[in-house]
């Protein structure tokens, strides 16, 4: 594949037409539910939550797309153990990389020949790339599109709010106060761009000691639920902390497959049950 035909070259070089968002709108008509997973700060496990929500939904038999719009720090292919690069079909559409029969993935990392190379793009180019990740991808018919965004309230979540006005936000936090201060910025962002907040997830919420089975609140407890109640936002649940989650991500192994009977797997099952049983 020549550099000119490679998807990264297309993103950088493509000139917008009369209606550059038309193809994105057309693709979105085939996707029933769209969720933007976001956080006010880094380090809260937002990408891990995105991956595991997508896995849990796919395990239920839903057709799921996982879109990684963290342009500068894409991690999803590594977390899922997905090697290789994206390909282009005969209609010049990018073909998502399949993880399973029900789950397929698009990420900037799968466009890069050198995955350690920095992406140095300004806002307009990032907007164009995200638009192409939606409109110039052969997503097909999906029940759910889970969108993993970088932390903060910058270009990437703003682009999603503009391109997918029907998208709903799932805000991820950890229990400690510094994270909760930033989650309030995420809430403010959603209100300012008229994005519906579907709910809050409190991640890394409690650790069960493997020796004494005592629950230890490493990062505090209950802050996410308290914030949800204060703002009148649904609280979707708590995801416990487990060092094996980190190990699985580093190894490109899905935690829910390796530890099907764990409290974390049960927690994601409960969250996705809410996502599928309650009208979005």
JOMO-V662445 format. One record per residue. N is the residue number from 1. RES is the residue in one letter. SS is DSSP state (2 for helix, 1 for strand, 0 for the rest). NEAR is the number of other C-alpha atoms within 10 Angstrom. D_CENTER is the distance of its C-alpha to the mean C-alpha in Angstrom with 1 decimal. Layout:
BEGIN
n->[N | N]
res->[RES | RES]
ss->[SS | SS]
near->[NEAR | NEAR]
d_center->[D_CENTER | D_CENTER]
END
This chain:
BEGIN
n->[1 | 2 | 3 | 4 | 5 | 6 | 7 | 8 | 9 | 10 | 11 | 12 | 13 | 14 | 15 | 16 | 17 | 18 | 19 | 20 | 21 | 22 | 23 | 24 | 25 | 26 | 27 | 28 | 29 | 30 | 31 | 32 | 33 | 34 | 35 | 36 | 37 | 38 | 39 | 40 | 41 | 42 | 43 | 44 | 45 | 46 | 47 | 48 | 49 | 50 | 51 | 52 | 53 | 54 | 55 | 56 | 57 | 58 | 59 | 60 | 61 | 62 | 63 | 64 | 65 | 66 | 67 | 68 | 69 | 70 | 71 | 72 | 73 | 74 | 75 | 76 | 77 | 78 | 79 | 80 | 81 | 82 | 83 | 84 | 85 | 86 | 87 | 88 | 89 | 90 | 91 | 92 | 93 | 94 | 95 | 96 | 97 | 98 | 99 | 100 | 101 | 102 | 103 | 104 | 105 | 106 | 107 | 108 | 109 | 110 | 111 | 112 | 113 | 114 | 115 | 116 | 117 | 118 | 119 | 120 | 121 | 122 | 123 | 124 | 125 | 126 | 127 | 128 | 129 | 130 | 131 | 132 | 133 | 134 | 135 | 136 | 137 | 138 | 139 | 140 | 141 | 142 | 143 | 144 | 145 | 146 | 147 | 148 | 149 | 150 | 151 | 152 | 153 | 154 | 155 | 156 | 157 | 158 | 159 | 160 | 161 | 162 | 163 | 164 | 165 | 166 | 167 | 168 | 169 | 170 | 171 | 172 | 173 | 174 | 175 | 176 | 177 | 178 | 179 | 180 | 181 | 182 | 183 | 184 | 185 | 186 | 187 | 188 | 189 | 190 | 191 | 192 | 193 | 194 | 195 | 196 | 197 | 198 | 199 | 200 | 201 | 202 | 203 | 204 | 205 | 206 | 207 | 208 | 209 | 210 | 211 | 212 | 213 | 214 | 215 | 216 | 217 | 218 | 219 | 220 | 221 | 222 | 223 | 224 | 225 | 226 | 227 | 228 | 229 | 230 | 231 | 232 | 233 | 234 | 235 | 236 | 237 | 238 | 239 | 240 | 241 | 242 | 243 | 244 | 245 | 246 | 247 | 248 | 249 | 250 | 251 | 252 | 253 | 254 | 255 | 256 | 257 | 258 | 259 | 260 | 261 | 262 | 263 | 264 | 265 | 266 | 267 | 268 | 269 | 270 | 271 | 272 | 273 | 274 | 275 | 276 | 277 | 278 | 279 | 280]
res->[X | X | X | X | X | X | X | X | X | X | X | X | X | X | X | X | X | X | X | X | X | X | X | X | X | X | X | X | X | X | X | X | X | X | X | X | X | X | X | X | X | X | X | X | X | X | X | X | X | X | X | X | X | X | X | X | X | X | X | X | X | X | X | X | X | X | X | X | X | X | X | X | X | X | X | X | X | X | X | X | X | X | X | X | X | X | X | X | X | X | X | X | X | X | X | X | X | X | X | X | X | X | X | X | X | X | X | X | X | X | X | X | X | X | X | X | X | X | X | X | X | X | X | X | X | X | X | X | X | X | X | X | X | X | X | X | X | X | X | X | X | X | X | X | X | X | X | X | X | X | X | X | X | X | X | X | X | X | X | X | X | X | X | X | X | X | X | X | X | X | X | X | X | X | X | X | X | X | X | X | X | X | X | X | X | X | X | X | X | X | X | X | X | X | X | X | X | X | X | X | X | X | X | X | X | X | X | X | X | X | X | X | X | X | X | X | X | X | X | X | X | X | X | X | X | X | X | X | X | X | X | X | X | X | X | X | X | X | X | X | X | X | X | X | X | X | X | X | X | X | X | X | X | X | X | X | X | X | X | X | X | X | X | X | X | X | X | X | X | X | X | X | X | X | X | X | X | X | X | X]
ss->[0 | 0 | 0 | 0 | 0 | 0 | 2 | 2 | 2 | 2 | 2 | 2 | 2 | 0 | 0 | 0 | 0 | 0 | 0 | 0 | 0 | 2 | 2 | 2 | 2 | 2 | 2 | 2 | 0 | 0 | 1 | 1 | 1 | 1 | 1 | 1 | 1 | 1 | 0 | 0 | 0 | 0 | 0 | 0 | 0 | 2 | 2 | 2 | 2 | 2 | 2 | 2 | 2 | 2 | 2 | 2 | 2 | 2 | 2 | 0 | 0 | 0 | 0 | 1 | 1 | 1 | 1 | 1 | 0 | 0 | 0 | 0 | 0 | 0 | 0 | 2 | 2 | 2 | 2 | 2 | 0 | 0 | 0 | 0 | 0 | 0 | 1 | 1 | 0 | 0 | 0 | 0 | 0 | 1 | 1 | 0 | 1 | 1 | 1 | 1 | 0 | 0 | 1 | 1 | 1 | 1 | 1 | 2 | 2 | 2 | 2 | 0 | 0 | 0 | 0 | 0 | 0 | 0 | 0 | 0 | 0 | 0 | 2 | 2 | 2 | 2 | 2 | 2 | 2 | 2 | 2 | 2 | 2 | 2 | 2 | 0 | 1 | 0 | 0 | 0 | 0 | 1 | 1 | 1 | 1 | 1 | 1 | 1 | 0 | 0 | 0 | 0 | 0 | 0 | 2 | 2 | 2 | 2 | 2 | 2 | 2 | 2 | 2 | 0 | 0 | 0 | 0 | 1 | 1 | 1 | 1 | 1 | 1 | 0 | 0 | 0 | 2 | 2 | 2 | 2 | 2 | 2 | 2 | 2 | 2 | 2 | 2 | 2 | 2 | 2 | 2 | 2 | 0 | 0 | 0 | 1 | 1 | 1 | 1 | 1 | 1 | 1 | 0 | 0 | 0 | 0 | 1 | 1 | 0 | 0 | 0 | 0 | 0 | 0 | 1 | 1 | 0 | 0 | 0 | 0 | 0 | 0 | 2 | 2 | 2 | 2 | 2 | 2 | 2 | 2 | 2 | 0 | 0 | 0 | 1 | 1 | 1 | 1 | 0 | 0 | 0 | 0 | 2 | 2 | 2 | 2 | 2 | 2 | 2 | 2 | 2 | 0 | 0 | 0 | 2 | 2 | 2 | 2 | 0 | 0 | 0 | 0 | 2 | 2 | 2 | 2 | 2 | 2 | 2 | 2 | 2 | 2 | 2 | 2 | 2 | 2 | 2 | 0 | 0 | 0]
near->[8 | 6 | 9 | 10 | 11 | 16 | 25 | 16 | 13 | 14 | 18 | 13 | 12 | 12 | 10 | 9 | 8 | 7 | 7 | 14 | 17 | 14 | 15 | 19 | 15 | 12 | 18 | 22 | 11 | 14 | 18 | 13 | 19 | 22 | 24 | 25 | 25 | 28 | 33 | 24 | 23 | 15 | 12 | 20 | 17 | 26 | 26 | 20 | 20 | 24 | 24 | 21 | 22 | 27 | 26 | 23 | 24 | 21 | 18 | 13 | 12 | 18 | 22 | 29 | 28 | 25 | 25 | 26 | 25 | 22 | 20 | 15 | 15 | 20 | 19 | 26 | 22 | 17 | 21 | 21 | 16 | 16 | 12 | 13 | 19 | 20 | 16 | 17 | 11 | 6 | 9 | 13 | 17 | 22 | 18 | 24 | 21 | 13 | 16 | 13 | 12 | 19 | 23 | 21 | 26 | 26 | 24 | 26 | 26 | 25 | 18 | 18 | 11 | 9 | 14 | 9 | 10 | 11 | 14 | 9 | 13 | 9 | 12 | 10 | 15 | 22 | 22 | 19 | 24 | 24 | 23 | 21 | 23 | 23 | 21 | 20 | 21 | 17 | 23 | 13 | 15 | 21 | 18 | 23 | 24 | 24 | 26 | 28 | 27 | 24 | 22 | 18 | 19 | 12 | 16 | 22 | 27 | 17 | 19 | 22 | 21 | 16 | 19 | 19 | 14 | 17 | 22 | 22 | 24 | 27 | 25 | 28 | 32 | 29 | 26 | 17 | 14 | 11 | 21 | 22 | 14 | 18 | 25 | 17 | 16 | 24 | 22 | 13 | 19 | 20 | 12 | 9 | 13 | 14 | 21 | 18 | 19 | 19 | 19 | 26 | 25 | 26 | 23 | 22 | 26 | 23 | 18 | 16 | 11 | 8 | 6 | 7 | 9 | 11 | 13 | 14 | 17 | 14 | 18 | 14 | 18 | 16 | 19 | 28 | 20 | 15 | 19 | 20 | 12 | 9 | 10 | 10 | 17 | 16 | 20 | 25 | 19 | 25 | 22 | 20 | 20 | 17 | 8 | 12 | 19 | 15 | 14 | 17 | 19 | 13 | 13 | 16 | 18 | 20 | 23 | 21 | 12 | 13 | 13 | 12 | 10 | 13 | 16 | 22 | 20 | 14 | 17 | 23 | 20 | 15 | 20 | 20 | 15 | 14 | 19 | 15 | 8 | 8 | 7 | 14]
d_center->[29.0 | 30.2 | 28.3 | 28.9 | 27.4 | 24.3 | 21.1 | 20.8 | 24.3 | 23.6 | 20.8 | 23.2 | 26.3 | 25.6 | 27.5 | 26.2 | 28.4 | 29.9 | 26.7 | 23.7 | 21.2 | 23.2 | 21.5 | 18.1 | 19.6 | 21.3 | 18.2 | 16.5 | 19.7 | 18.8 | 15.5 | 16.3 | 13.4 | 10.5 | 8.0 | 6.4 | 4.9 | 7.5 | 10.4 | 13.9 | 14.4 | 13.4 | 14.1 | 12.8 | 10.5 | 7.2 | 5.7 | 8.2 | 7.4 | 4.0 | 6.5 | 9.3 | 8.5 | 8.3 | 11.3 | 13.1 | 12.9 | 14.2 | 16.8 | 18.1 | 18.8 | 16.3 | 15.4 | 11.6 | 9.8 | 6.5 | 6.3 | 5.9 | 7.8 | 8.7 | 12.1 | 14.2 | 12.5 | 10.4 | 10.4 | 8.6 | 12.0 | 14.0 | 12.2 | 12.8 | 16.2 | 15.9 | 18.8 | 20.2 | 19.4 | 18.4 | 21.5 | 23.0 | 24.8 | 28.1 | 26.7 | 24.9 | 21.5 | 18.9 | 18.4 | 15.0 | 15.4 | 16.0 | 15.0 | 17.0 | 18.9 | 16.2 | 13.0 | 12.6 | 10.4 | 10.7 | 10.4 | 13.0 | 14.1 | 15.4 | 17.5 | 19.2 | 22.5 | 22.5 | 19.1 | 20.7 | 21.7 | 20.4 | 19.0 | 21.2 | 20.4 | 21.2 | 19.4 | 21.0 | 20.1 | 16.4 | 16.7 | 18.5 | 16.1 | 13.1 | 15.8 | 16.8 | 13.4 | 13.8 | 17.6 | 18.8 | 16.8 | 18.5 | 15.7 | 18.6 | 18.5 | 15.3 | 15.2 | 11.5 | 8.8 | 5.2 | 3.8 | 2.1 | 5.8 | 8.7 | 10.8 | 13.5 | 14.5 | 15.4 | 15.3 | 11.7 | 10.9 | 14.5 | 14.3 | 11.7 | 14.1 | 16.9 | 15.9 | 14.4 | 16.6 | 16.0 | 12.2 | 11.9 | 10.3 | 9.3 | 10.6 | 10.6 | 13.9 | 16.5 | 20.1 | 22.0 | 23.3 | 21.9 | 18.3 | 19.6 | 21.2 | 18.1 | 16.3 | 19.3 | 18.5 | 15.0 | 17.2 | 19.7 | 17.2 | 16.2 | 19.9 | 21.0 | 18.8 | 19.5 | 15.9 | 16.3 | 14.8 | 14.1 | 14.3 | 14.0 | 13.1 | 15.4 | 14.2 | 17.0 | 19.4 | 22.6 | 23.8 | 26.5 | 29.1 | 29.9 | 33.6 | 34.5 | 31.7 | 31.6 | 28.4 | 27.8 | 25.7 | 24.8 | 22.7 | 24.6 | 24.0 | 23.3 | 22.1 | 18.9 | 21.0 | 23.7 | 21.6 | 20.3 | 23.9 | 25.2 | 23.1 | 23.4 | 19.7 | 18.9 | 18.1 | 15.8 | 17.0 | 17.3 | 15.8 | 18.7 | 18.9 | 20.0 | 20.9 | 20.3 | 16.6 | 17.0 | 19.5 | 17.5 | 14.6 | 17.5 | 19.2 | 16.4 | 17.2 | 15.1 | 16.3 | 16.6 | 18.9 | 21.0 | 21.3 | 21.3 | 23.6 | 22.0 | 21.2 | 17.5 | 17.4 | 19.4 | 17.2 | 14.1 | 16.7 | 17.9 | 14.7 | 13.9 | 17.6 | 17.4 | 14.7 | 17.0 | 20.4 | 20.1 | 20.3 | 17.2]
END
